[in-house]
Amino acid sequence: MQIQLAVIGGTGITANILTETTSQQVVTTRFGSADVTIGTIGAVPAVFLHRHGIGHKIPPHAISHRANIAALASLGVRAVYATTAVGSLCTSIHPGEIVLLDDLIDMTRNQAERTFFATDVVHTDVTPPYSQALRKAFIAAGAELGFDIRDHGTYVCTDGPRFETPAEIRMMARLGGDVVGMTGANEAMLAIEAGLHYCGASVVTNYGAGLTPTGIAHESVHEIVVSVAPQLQKLLLSAVRNIDLTTLPQRGSGRFTP
């Protein structure tokens, strides 16, 4: 079974997104290991990557994004839909909305997880950071299902694990950010370096600090992601049917080997 499609899930989005499961594996790479579940989405062979490990045990700042992406590349994956839980940077983007990302701002500081080419002179073009082909399929899925999704948004990424301060939220919004999360930037950049088409779909779980009088509770964040998960699953199932994986153009420099 040739696996060319992957879904990466974190908070609230699990391997249940696979319509059929055939096996669970630990894929070992030179960057570490990654937990995956192999099966199908519809009739398409696919792999679900557990971003935080089985049982959601790895905090965002400790994730080996290099191991995760290298594992997908070693399995033959070419296209990745990545789901993330995010906070809103403005009051016009509301909890419960699905935002299909089209750009990002990287504010992370973990140098070890930023690139596969730390010792090589390789400058990867990441324009645009999110695959146009995969975004187009997801937008078509939204129209087909009659779901109201935001078809653009700039993702700001921090290291975590804490939430942001009100001043940081204001700064990120002024820089052009729409949503903020703790995992998506290194993951997206490494995917491109590895030659993968990568598309980010975010579930808004809360307003950023300072936008409302109340604080942010982890429990409510999880509840919103779980409530939106069935809709997101239907979108992904429909999007996969609209993708011809054989026609995807090359991404990255072609220099990466898993």
Secondary structure, 3 states (H helix, E strand, C coil): CCCCEEEEECCCCCHHHCCEEEEEEEEEECCEEEEEEEEEECCEEEEEEECCCCCCCCCHHHCCHHHHHHHHHHCCCCEEEEEEEEEECCCCCCCCCEEECCEEEECCCCHHHCCCCCCCCCCCCCCCCCCHHHHHHHHHHHHHHCCCCECCCEEEECCCCCCCCHHHHHHHHHCCCCEEECCHHHHHHHHHHCCCEEEEEEEEEEECCCCCCCCCCHHHHHHHHHHHHHHHHHHHHHHHHCCCHHHCCCCCCCCCCC
